[in-house]
């Protein structure tokens, strides 16, 4: 039971930071696009 619970929790723990990282990258890309459009 504990092993199964850990295996279920691990993916969510890995995905959450990834989501934040991708969001940060998306914001960076959007900023770069806005700067390019201004120029």
mmCIF entry with sequence, helices, sheets and N, C-alpha, C, O atoms, coordinates in Angstrom:
data_MODEL
# 
_entry.id   MODEL 
# 
_entity.id                         1 
_entity.type                       polymer 
_entity.pdbx_number_of_molecules   1 
# 
_entity_poly.entity_id                      1 
_entity_poly.type                           'polypeptide(L)' 
_entity_poly.nstd_linkage                   no 
_entity_poly.nstd_monomer                   no 
_entity_poly.pdbx_seq_one_letter_code       
;(UNK)(UNK)(UNK)(UNK)(UNK)(UNK)(UNK)(UNK)(UNK)(UNK)(UNK)(UNK)(UNK)(UNK)(UNK)(UNK)
(UNK)(UNK)(UNK)(UNK)(UNK)(UNK)(UNK)(UNK)(UNK)(UNK)(UNK)(UNK)(UNK)(UNK)(UNK)(UNK)
(UNK)(UNK)(UNK)(UNK)(UNK)(UNK)(UNK)
;
_entity_poly.pdbx_seq_one_letter_code_can   XXXXXXXXXXXXXXXXXXXXXXXXXXXXXXXXXXXXXXX 
_entity_poly.pdbx_strand_id                 A 
# 
loop_
_entity_poly_seq.entity_id 
_entity_poly_seq.num 
_entity_poly_seq.mon_id 
_entity_poly_seq.hetero 
1 1  UNK n 
1 2  UNK n 
1 3  UNK n 
1 4  UNK n 
1 5  UNK n 
1 6  UNK n 
1 7  UNK n 
1 8  UNK n 
1 9  UNK n 
1 10 UNK n 
1 11 UNK n 
1 12 UNK n 
1 13 UNK n 
1 14 UNK n 
1 15 UNK n 
1 16 UNK n 
1 17 UNK n 
1 18 UNK n 
1 19 UNK n 
1 20 UNK n 
1 21 UNK n 
1 22 UNK n 
1 23 UNK n 
1 24 UNK n 
1 25 UNK n 
1 26 UNK n 
1 27 UNK n 
1 28 UNK n 
1 29 UNK n 
1 30 UNK n 
1 31 UNK n 
1 32 UNK n 
1 33 UNK n 
1 34 UNK n 
1 35 UNK n 
1 36 UNK n 
1 37 UNK n 
1 38 UNK n 
1 39 UNK n 
# 
_struct_asym.id          A 
_struct_asym.entity_id   1 
# 
_struct_conf.conf_type_id            HELX_P 
_struct_conf.id                      HELX_P1 
_struct_conf.pdbx_PDB_helix_id       AA1 
_struct_conf.beg_label_comp_id       UNK 
_struct_conf.beg_label_asym_id       A 
_struct_conf.beg_label_seq_id        2 
_struct_conf.pdbx_beg_PDB_ins_code   ? 
_struct_conf.end_label_comp_id       UNK 
_struct_conf.end_label_asym_id       A 
_struct_conf.end_label_seq_id        38 
_struct_conf.pdbx_end_PDB_ins_code   ? 
_struct_conf.beg_auth_comp_id        UNK 
_struct_conf.beg_auth_asym_id        A 
_struct_conf.beg_auth_seq_id         2 
_struct_conf.end_auth_comp_id        UNK 
_struct_conf.end_auth_asym_id        A 
_struct_conf.end_auth_seq_id         38 
_struct_conf.pdbx_PDB_helix_class    1 
_struct_conf.details                 ? 
_struct_conf.pdbx_PDB_helix_length   37 
# 
_struct_conf_type.id          HELX_P 
_struct_conf_type.criteria    ? 
_struct_conf_type.reference   ? 
# 
loop_
_atom_site.group_PDB 
_atom_site.id 
_atom_site.type_symbol 
_atom_site.label_atom_id 
_atom_site.label_alt_id 
_atom_site.label_comp_id 
_atom_site.label_asym_id 
_atom_site.label_entity_id 
_atom_site.label_seq_id 
_atom_site.pdbx_PDB_ins_code 
_atom_site.Cartn_x 
_atom_site.Cartn_y 
_atom_site.Cartn_z 
_atom_site.occupancy 
_atom_site.B_iso_or_equiv 
_atom_site.pdbx_formal_charge 
_atom_site.auth_seq_id 
_atom_site.auth_comp_id 
_atom_site.auth_asym_id 
_atom_site.auth_atom_id 
_atom_site.pdbx_PDB_model_num 
ATOM 1   N N  . UNK A 1 1  ? 0.845  -1.206 0.000   1.00 0.00 ? 1  UNK A N  1 
ATOM 2   C CA . UNK A 1 1  ? 0.000  0.000  0.000   1.00 0.00 ? 1  UNK A CA 1 
ATOM 3   C C  . UNK A 1 1  ? 0.880  1.256  0.000   1.00 0.00 ? 1  UNK A C  1 
ATOM 4   O O  . UNK A 1 1  ? 0.666  2.166  -0.801  1.00 0.00 ? 1  UNK A O  1 
ATOM 5   N N  . UNK A 1 2  ? 1.862  1.301  0.893   1.00 0.00 ? 2  UNK A N  1 
ATOM 6   C CA . UNK A 1 2  ? 2.710  2.487  0.983   1.00 0.00 ? 2  UNK A CA 1 
ATOM 7   C C  . UNK A 1 2  ? 3.511  2.675  -0.312  1.00 0.00 ? 2  UNK A C  1 
ATOM 8   O O  . UNK A 1 2  ? 3.663  3.794  -0.804  1.00 0.00 ? 2  UNK A O  1 
ATOM 9   N N  . UNK A 1 3  ? 4.018  1.567  -0.852  1.00 0.00 ? 3  UNK A N  1 
ATOM 10  C CA . UNK A 1 3  ? 4.786  1.656  -2.102  1.00 0.00 ? 3  UNK A CA 1 
ATOM 11  C C  . UNK A 1 3  ? 3.908  2.192  -3.230  1.00 0.00 ? 3  UNK A C  1 
ATOM 12  O O  . UNK A 1 3  ? 4.356  3.017  -4.026  1.00 0.00 ? 3  UNK A O  1 
ATOM 13  N N  . UNK A 1 4  ? 2.660  1.726  -3.301  1.00 0.00 ? 4  UNK A N  1 
ATOM 14  C CA . UNK A 1 4  ? 1.753  2.194  -4.355  1.00 0.00 ? 4  UNK A CA 1 
ATOM 15  C C  . UNK A 1 4  ? 1.457  3.680  -4.161  1.00 0.00 ? 4  UNK A C  1 
ATOM 16  O O  . UNK A 1 4  ? 1.426  4.444  -5.125  1.00 0.00 ? 4  UNK A O  1 
ATOM 17  N N  . UNK A 1 5  ? 1.241  4.081  -2.917  1.00 0.00 ? 5  UNK A N  1 
ATOM 18  C CA . UNK A 1 5  ? 0.946  5.485  -2.618  1.00 0.00 ? 5  UNK A CA 1 
ATOM 19  C C  . UNK A 1 5  ? 2.128  6.354  -3.055  1.00 0.00 ? 5  UNK A C  1 
ATOM 20  O O  . UNK A 1 5  ? 1.942  7.408  -3.664  1.00 0.00 ? 5  UNK A O  1 
ATOM 21  N N  . UNK A 1 6  ? 3.337  5.904  -2.740  1.00 0.00 ? 6  UNK A N  1 
ATOM 22  C CA . UNK A 1 6  ? 4.529  6.672  -3.112  1.00 0.00 ? 6  UNK A CA 1 
ATOM 23  C C  . UNK A 1 6  ? 4.641  6.776  -4.632  1.00 0.00 ? 6  UNK A C  1 
ATOM 24  O O  . UNK A 1 6  ? 4.949  7.845  -5.159  1.00 0.00 ? 6  UNK A O  1 
ATOM 25  N N  . UNK A 1 7  ? 4.396  5.680  -5.333  1.00 0.00 ? 7  UNK A N  1 
ATOM 26  C CA . UNK A 1 7  ? 4.498  5.678  -6.797  1.00 0.00 ? 7  UNK A CA 1 
ATOM 27  C C  . UNK A 1 7  ? 3.462  6.627  -7.404  1.00 0.00 ? 7  UNK A C  1 
ATOM 28  O O  . UNK A 1 7  ? 3.701  7.227  -8.452  1.00 0.00 ? 7  UNK A O  1 
ATOM 29  N N  . UNK A 1 8  ? 2.303  6.760  -6.734  1.00 0.00 ? 8  UNK A N  1 
ATOM 30  C CA . UNK A 1 8  ? 1.260  7.662  -7.246  1.00 0.00 ? 8  UNK A CA 1 
ATOM 31  C C  . UNK A 1 8  ? 1.632  9.115  -6.926  1.00 0.00 ? 8  UNK A C  1 
ATOM 32  O O  . UNK A 1 8  ? 1.367  10.020 -7.717  1.00 0.00 ? 8  UNK A O  1 
ATOM 33  N N  . UNK A 1 9  ? 2.256  9.328  -5.745  1.00 0.00 ? 9  UNK A N  1 
ATOM 34  C CA . UNK A 1 9  ? 2.601  10.692 -5.328  1.00 0.00 ? 9  UNK A CA 1 
ATOM 35  C C  . UNK A 1 9  ? 3.792  11.231 -6.124  1.00 0.00 ? 9  UNK A C  1 
ATOM 36  O O  . UNK A 1 9  ? 3.818  12.408 -6.483  1.00 0.00 ? 9  UNK A O  1 
ATOM 37  N N  . UNK A 1 10 ? 4.775  10.371 -6.400  1.00 0.00 ? 10 UNK A N  1 
ATOM 38  C CA . UNK A 1 10 ? 5.990  10.823 -7.083  1.00 0.00 ? 10 UNK A CA 1 
ATOM 39  C C  . UNK A 1 10 ? 5.717  11.541 -8.409  1.00 0.00 ? 10 UNK A C  1 
ATOM 40  O O  . UNK A 1 10 ? 6.250  12.632 -8.613  1.00 0.00 ? 10 UNK A O  1 
ATOM 41  N N  . UNK A 1 11 ? 4.915  10.984 -9.316  1.00 0.00 ? 11 UNK A N  1 
ATOM 42  C CA . UNK A 1 11 ? 4.656  11.669 -10.587 1.00 0.00 ? 11 UNK A CA 1 
ATOM 43  C C  . UNK A 1 11 ? 4.087  13.065 -10.384 1.00 0.00 ? 11 UNK A C  1 
ATOM 44  O O  . UNK A 1 11 ? 4.488  13.997 -11.082 1.00 0.00 ? 11 UNK A O  1 
ATOM 45  N N  . UNK A 1 12 ? 3.161  13.231 -9.443  1.00 0.00 ? 12 UNK A N  1 
ATOM 46  C CA . UNK A 1 12 ? 2.564  14.548 -9.191  1.00 0.00 ? 12 UNK A CA 1 
ATOM 47  C C  . UNK A 1 12 ? 3.629  15.505 -8.666  1.00 0.00 ? 12 UNK A C  1 
ATOM 48  O O  . UNK A 1 12 ? 3.653  16.678 -9.037  1.00 0.00 ? 12 UNK A O  1 
ATOM 49  N N  . UNK A 1 13 ? 4.511  15.001 -7.800  1.00 0.00 ? 13 UNK A N  1 
ATOM 50  C CA . UNK A 1 13 ? 5.573  15.842 -7.249  1.00 0.00 ? 13 UNK A CA 1 
ATOM 51  C C  . UNK A 1 13 ? 6.545  16.265 -8.347  1.00 0.00 ? 13 UNK A C  1 
ATOM 52  O O  . UNK A 1 13 ? 7.097  17.365 -8.298  1.00 0.00 ? 13 UNK A O  1 
ATOM 53  N N  . UNK A 1 14 ? 6.756  15.401 -9.333  1.00 0.00 ? 14 UNK A N  1 
ATOM 54  C CA . UNK A 1 14 ? 7.668  15.714 -10.442 1.00 0.00 ? 14 UNK A CA 1 
ATOM 55  C C  . UNK A 1 14 ? 6.982  16.666 -11.429 1.00 0.00 ? 14 UNK A C  1 
ATOM 56  O O  . UNK A 1 14 ? 7.610  17.581 -11.962 1.00 0.00 ? 14 UNK A O  1 
ATOM 57  N N  . UNK A 1 15 ? 5.688  16.438 -11.664 1.00 0.00 ? 15 UNK A N  1 
ATOM 58  C CA . UNK A 1 15 ? 4.955  17.246 -12.641 1.00 0.00 ? 15 UNK A CA 1 
ATOM 59  C C  . UNK A 1 15 ? 4.759  18.679 -12.160 1.00 0.00 ? 15 UNK A C  1 
ATOM 60  O O  . UNK A 1 15 ? 4.866  19.610 -12.958 1.00 0.00 ? 15 UNK A O  1 
ATOM 61  N N  . UNK A 1 16 ? 4.479  18.875 -10.893 1.00 0.00 ? 16 UNK A N  1 
ATOM 62  C CA . UNK A 1 16 ? 4.234  20.229 -10.378 1.00 0.00 ? 16 UNK A CA 1 
ATOM 63  C C  . UNK A 1 16 ? 5.408  21.169 -10.672 1.00 0.00 ? 16 UNK A C  1 
ATOM 64  O O  . UNK A 1 16 ? 5.190  22.227 -11.262 1.00 0.00 ? 16 UNK A O  1 
ATOM 65  N N  . UNK A 1 17 ? 6.652  20.825 -10.284 1.00 0.00 ? 17 UNK A N  1 
ATOM 66  C CA . UNK A 1 17 ? 7.795  21.688 -10.606 1.00 0.00 ? 17 UNK A CA 1 
ATOM 67  C C  . UNK A 1 17 ? 7.958  21.889 -12.107 1.00 0.00 ? 17 UNK A C  1 
ATOM 68  O O  . UNK A 1 17 ? 8.313  22.982 -12.548 1.00 0.00 ? 17 UNK A O  1 
ATOM 69  N N  . UNK A 1 18 ? 7.703  20.845 -12.899 1.00 0.00 ? 18 UNK A N  1 
ATOM 70  C CA . UNK A 1 18 ? 7.813  20.954 -14.356 1.00 0.00 ? 18 UNK A CA 1 
ATOM 71  C C  . UNK A 1 18 ? 6.820  21.978 -14.880 1.00 0.00 ? 18 UNK A C  1 
ATOM 72  O O  . UNK A 1 18 ? 7.155  22.787 -15.745 1.00 0.00 ? 18 UNK A O  1 
ATOM 73  N N  . UNK A 1 19 ? 5.595  21.946 -14.356 1.00 0.00 ? 19 UNK A N  1 
ATOM 74  C CA . UNK A 1 19 ? 4.569  22.907 -14.778 1.00 0.00 ? 19 UNK A CA 1 
ATOM 75  C C  . UNK A 1 19 ? 5.056  24.320 -14.499 1.00 0.00 ? 19 UNK A C  1 
ATOM 76  O O  . UNK A 1 19 ? 4.921  25.210 -15.339 1.00 0.00 ? 19 UNK A O  1 
ATOM 77  N N  . UNK A 1 20 ? 5.626  24.524 -13.308 1.00 0.00 ? 20 UNK A N  1 
ATOM 78  C CA . UNK A 1 20 ? 6.117  25.856 -12.955 1.00 0.00 ? 20 UNK A CA 1 
ATOM 79  C C  . UNK A 1 20 ? 7.260  26.254 -13.886 1.00 0.00 ? 20 UNK A C  1 
ATOM 80  O O  . UNK A 1 20 ? 7.337  27.402 -14.324 1.00 0.00 ? 20 UNK A O  1 
ATOM 81  N N  . UNK A 1 21 ? 8.147  25.302 -14.187 1.00 0.00 ? 21 UNK A N  1 
ATOM 82  C CA . UNK A 1 21 ? 9.274  25.598 -15.076 1.00 0.00 ? 21 UNK A CA 1 
ATOM 83  C C  . UNK A 1 21 ? 8.771  25.977 -16.463 1.00 0.00 ? 21 UNK A C  1 
ATOM 84  O O  . UNK A 1 21 ? 9.236  26.955 -17.048 1.00 0.00 ? 21 UNK A O  1 
ATOM 85  N N  . UNK A 1 22 ? 7.817  25.202 -16.994 1.00 0.00 ? 22 UNK A N  1 
ATOM 86  C CA . UNK A 1 22 ? 7.285  25.482 -18.327 1.00 0.00 ? 22 UNK A CA 1 
ATOM 87  C C  . UNK A 1 22 ? 6.564  26.821 -18.341 1.00 0.00 ? 22 UNK A C  1 
ATOM 88  O O  . UNK A 1 22 ? 6.650  27.566 -19.317 1.00 0.00 ? 22 UNK A O  1 
ATOM 89  N N  . UNK A 1 23 ? 5.848  27.132 -17.253 1.00 0.00 ? 23 UNK A N  1 
ATOM 90  C CA . UNK A 1 23 ? 5.157  28.424 -17.163 1.00 0.00 ? 23 UNK A CA 1 
ATOM 91  C C  . UNK A 1 23 ? 6.179  29.547 -17.206 1.00 0.00 ? 23 UNK A C  1 
ATOM 92  O O  . UNK A 1 23 ? 5.974  30.554 -17.882 1.00 0.00 ? 23 UNK A O  1 
ATOM 93  N N  . UNK A 1 24 ? 7.284  29.373 -16.482 1.00 0.00 ? 24 UNK A N  1 
ATOM 94  C CA . UNK A 1 24 ? 8.344  30.378 -16.469 1.00 0.00 ? 24 UNK A CA 1 
ATOM 95  C C  . UNK A 1 24 ? 8.938  30.546 -17.860 1.00 0.00 ? 24 UNK A C  1 
ATOM 96  O O  . UNK A 1 24 ? 9.201  31.668 -18.292 1.00 0.00 ? 24 UNK A O  1 
ATOM 97  N N  . UNK A 1 25 ? 9.149  29.437 -18.562 1.00 0.00 ? 25 UNK A N  1 
ATOM 98  C CA . UNK A 1 25 ? 9.688  29.488 -19.921 1.00 0.00 ? 25 UNK A CA 1 
ATOM 99  C C  . UNK A 1 25 ? 8.694  30.172 -20.847 1.00 0.00 ? 25 UNK A C  1 
ATOM 100 O O  . UNK A 1 25 ? 9.078  30.981 -21.691 1.00 0.00 ? 25 UNK A O  1 
ATOM 101 N N  . UNK A 1 26 ? 7.412  29.846 -20.689 1.00 0.00 ? 26 UNK A N  1 
ATOM 102 C CA . UNK A 1 26 ? 6.378  30.449 -21.534 1.00 0.00 ? 26 UNK A CA 1 
ATOM 103 C C  . UNK A 1 26 ? 6.375  31.960 -21.345 1.00 0.00 ? 26 UNK A C  1 
ATOM 104 O O  . UNK A 1 26 ? 6.275  32.704 -22.320 1.00 0.00 ? 26 UNK A O  1 
ATOM 105 N N  . UNK A 1 27 ? 6.484  32.425 -20.098 1.00 0.00 ? 27 UNK A N  1 
ATOM 106 C CA . UNK A 1 27 ? 6.484  33.864 -19.827 1.00 0.00 ? 27 UNK A CA 1 
ATOM 107 C C  . UNK A 1 27 ? 7.721  34.502 -20.451 1.00 0.00 ? 27 UNK A C  1 
ATOM 108 O O  . UNK A 1 27 ? 7.650  35.607 -20.989 1.00 0.00 ? 27 UNK A O  1 
ATOM 109 N N  . UNK A 1 28 ? 8.856  33.803 -20.378 1.00 0.00 ? 28 UNK A N  1 
ATOM 110 C CA . UNK A 1 28 ? 10.082 34.327 -20.977 1.00 0.00 ? 28 UNK A CA 1 
ATOM 111 C C  . UNK A 1 28 ? 9.923  34.443 -22.489 1.00 0.00 ? 28 UNK A C  1 
ATOM 112 O O  . UNK A 1 28 ? 10.304 35.454 -23.079 1.00 0.00 ? 28 UNK A O  1 
ATOM 113 N N  . UNK A 1 29 ? 9.361  33.414 -23.115 1.00 0.00 ? 29 UNK A N  1 
ATOM 114 C CA . UNK A 1 29 ? 9.174  33.431 -24.566 1.00 0.00 ? 29 UNK A CA 1 
ATOM 115 C C  . UNK A 1 29 ? 8.207  34.539 -24.962 1.00 0.00 ? 29 UNK A C  1 
ATOM 116 O O  . UNK A 1 29 ? 8.432  35.227 -25.957 1.00 0.00 ? 29 UNK A O  1 
ATOM 117 N N  . UNK A 1 30 ? 7.135  34.720 -24.196 1.00 0.00 ? 30 UNK A N  1 
ATOM 118 C CA . UNK A 1 30 ? 6.145  35.757 -24.499 1.00 0.00 ? 30 UNK A CA 1 
ATOM 119 C C  . UNK A 1 30 ? 6.806  37.133 -24.388 1.00 0.00 ? 30 UNK A C  1 
ATOM 120 O O  . UNK A 1 30 ? 6.534  38.017 -25.200 1.00 0.00 ? 30 UNK A O  1 
ATOM 121 N N  . UNK A 1 31 ? 7.676  37.319 -23.380 1.00 0.00 ? 31 UNK A N  1 
ATOM 122 C CA . UNK A 1 31 ? 8.383  38.591 -23.219 1.00 0.00 ? 31 UNK A CA 1 
ATOM 123 C C  . UNK A 1 31 ? 9.299  38.831 -24.415 1.00 0.00 ? 31 UNK A C  1 
ATOM 124 O O  . UNK A 1 31 ? 9.357  39.943 -24.939 1.00 0.00 ? 31 UNK A O  1 
ATOM 125 N N  . UNK A 1 32 ? 10.011 37.795 -24.848 1.00 0.00 ? 32 UNK A N  1 
ATOM 126 C CA . UNK A 1 32 ? 10.911 37.920 -25.998 1.00 0.00 ? 32 UNK A CA 1 
ATOM 127 C C  . UNK A 1 32 ? 10.124 38.285 -27.245 1.00 0.00 ? 32 UNK A C  1 
ATOM 128 O O  . UNK A 1 32 ? 10.568 39.121 -28.032 1.00 0.00 ? 32 UNK A O  1 
ATOM 129 N N  . UNK A 1 33 ? 8.960  37.670 -27.437 1.00 0.00 ? 33 UNK A N  1 
ATOM 130 C CA . UNK A 1 33 ? 8.122  37.953 -28.606 1.00 0.00 ? 33 UNK A CA 1 
ATOM 131 C C  . UNK A 1 33 ? 7.658  39.405 -28.580 1.00 0.00 ? 33 UNK A C  1 
ATOM 132 O O  . UNK A 1 33 ? 7.666  40.083 -29.608 1.00 0.00 ? 33 UNK A O  1 
ATOM 133 N N  . UNK A 1 34 ? 7.252  39.884 -27.399 1.00 0.00 ? 34 UNK A N  1 
ATOM 134 C CA . UNK A 1 34 ? 6.783  41.263 -27.265 1.00 0.00 ? 34 UNK A CA 1 
ATOM 135 C C  . UNK A 1 34 ? 7.915  42.229 -27.605 1.00 0.00 ? 34 UNK A C  1 
ATOM 136 O O  . UNK A 1 34 ? 7.695  43.230 -28.287 1.00 0.00 ? 34 UNK A O  1 
ATOM 137 N N  . UNK A 1 35 ? 9.132  41.930 -27.129 1.00 0.00 ? 35 UNK A N  1 
ATOM 138 C CA . UNK A 1 35 ? 10.280 42.787 -27.413 1.00 0.00 ? 35 UNK A CA 1 
ATOM 139 C C  . UNK A 1 35 ? 10.572 42.809 -28.911 1.00 0.00 ? 35 UNK A C  1 
ATOM 140 O O  . UNK A 1 35 ? 10.878 43.865 -29.465 1.00 0.00 ? 35 UNK A O  1 
ATOM 141 N N  . UNK A 1 36 ? 10.481 41.668 -29.563 1.00 0.00 ? 36 UNK A N  1 
ATOM 142 C CA . UNK A 1 36 ? 10.728 41.587 -31.007 1.00 0.00 ? 36 UNK A CA 1 
ATOM 143 C C  . UNK A 1 36 ? 9.671  42.379 -31.764 1.00 0.00 ? 36 UNK A C  1 
ATOM 144 O O  . UNK A 1 36 ? 9.986  43.054 -32.744 1.00 0.00 ? 36 UNK A O  1 
ATOM 145 N N  . UNK A 1 37 ? 8.412  42.302 -31.314 1.00 0.00 ? 37 UNK A N  1 
ATOM 146 C CA . UNK A 1 37 ? 7.326  43.020 -31.982 1.00 0.00 ? 37 UNK A CA 1 
ATOM 147 C C  . UNK A 1 37 ? 7.541  44.530 -31.856 1.00 0.00 ? 37 UNK A C  1 
ATOM 148 O O  . UNK A 1 37 ? 7.275  45.275 -32.800 1.00 0.00 ? 37 UNK A O  1 
ATOM 149 N N  . UNK A 1 38 ? 8.023  44.982 -30.690 1.00 0.00 ? 38 UNK A N  1 
ATOM 150 C CA . UNK A 1 38 ? 8.269  46.411 -30.469 1.00 0.00 ? 38 UNK A CA 1 
ATOM 151 C C  . UNK A 1 38 ? 9.331  46.910 -31.444 1.00 0.00 ? 38 UNK A C  1 
ATOM 152 O O  . UNK A 1 38 ? 9.214  48.004 -31.998 1.00 0.00 ? 38 UNK A O  1 
ATOM 153 N N  . UNK A 1 39 ? 10.366 46.100 -31.649 1.00 0.00 ? 39 UNK A N  1 
ATOM 154 C CA . UNK A 1 39 ? 11.464 46.491 -32.548 1.00 0.00 ? 39 UNK A CA 1 
ATOM 155 C C  . UNK A 1 39 ? 10.966 46.383 -33.988 1.00 0.00 ? 39 UNK A C  1 
ATOM 156 O O  . UNK A 1 39 ? 11.717 46.662 -34.923 1.00 0.00 ? 39 UNK A O  1 
# 
